[in-house]
Amino acid sequence: MSLKNIQEDVDKWISQWKVGYFEPFEALACMMEETGEVSREINHMFGPKKKKSTEEKKDLADELADTIFTICCIANPLGIDLDEAWKRMLDKFNTRDKERLERK
């Protein structure tokens, strides 16, 4: 599935609600919240802070997917094509950073 397909799925879901997309700053707050949930799960899995026995079990994959959804909620109303942005990002890494790390 391409990022464009994901963006379309998000748009279809958002379009069914009166409220629609949040303003960019509100969407940013949502993204930070989702990022915090990813951080919390990684900390529980690999860090020193283990989950309390009373805490709900969450799936890291689900938390990452929530973050992708929220990123689309920022990109879509601003007309950002994440497929194109992804290509530019890869090009940047493949040119600017091509000698940055030791290859296998």
VEXZA-653884 format. One record per residue (C-alpha): residue in three letters; x, y, z. Coordinates in steps of 0.2 Angstrom, whole numbers, plus 5000, padded with zeros to 4 digits. Layout:
% residues N
ALAXYZ
...
***
This chain:
% residues 104
MET500050005000
SER500750174995
LEU500750325006
LYS499450404994
ASN498250254997
ILE498450285016
GLN498150465014
GLU496550425004
ASP495950305017
VAL496250435031
ASP495250565020
LYS493850445017
TRP493750415036
ILE493850605041
SER492650655027
GLN491150565036
TRP491250685051
LYS490650865052
VAL492150915062
GLY493350865048
TYR495150895050
PHE495850985065
GLU496851145062
PRO498751105059
PHE499151155077
GLU497851045085
ALA498350905073
LEU500150935079
ALA499650915097
CYS498750745092
MET500350695084
MET501350725099
GLU500150635110
GLU500350485098
THR502150495098
GLY502150495117
GLU501150335116
VAL502450255105
SER503850315116
ARG502950245131
GLU502750065123
ILE504650065118
ASN505150115135
HIS504049975143
MET504749855130
PHE506649905130
GLY506850035143
PRO507050035162
LYS505150085165
LYS504149925164
LYS502249925163
LYS501249915179
SER500249765181
THR498649875181
GLU499149955164
GLU498249905148
LYS499249805136
LYS499549895120
ASP500349845103
LEU501849945097
ALA501249915079
ASP499549995083
GLU500350145091
LEU501450165076
ALA499950155064
ASP499050285075
THR500550405072
ILE500450375053
PHE498650415053
THR498950575063
ILE500350625051
CYS499050605036
CYS497850715046
ILE499250855045
ALA499750825027
ASN498050805019
PRO497250975022
LEU498851055018
GLY498950965001
ILE500550875005
ASP500850724994
LEU501850605006
ASP502350494992
GLU503250644984
ALA503950695001
TRP504550515004
LYS505450514987
ARG506350684991
MET506850615008
LEU507650455001
ASP508550554988
LYS509250675001
PHE509850525011
ASN510550434996
THR511550594991
ARG511950695006
ASP512150545018
LYS512850415006
GLU514550405015
ARG513950445032
LEU513850265039
GLU514950115037
ARG514149995024
LYS513949805026
***
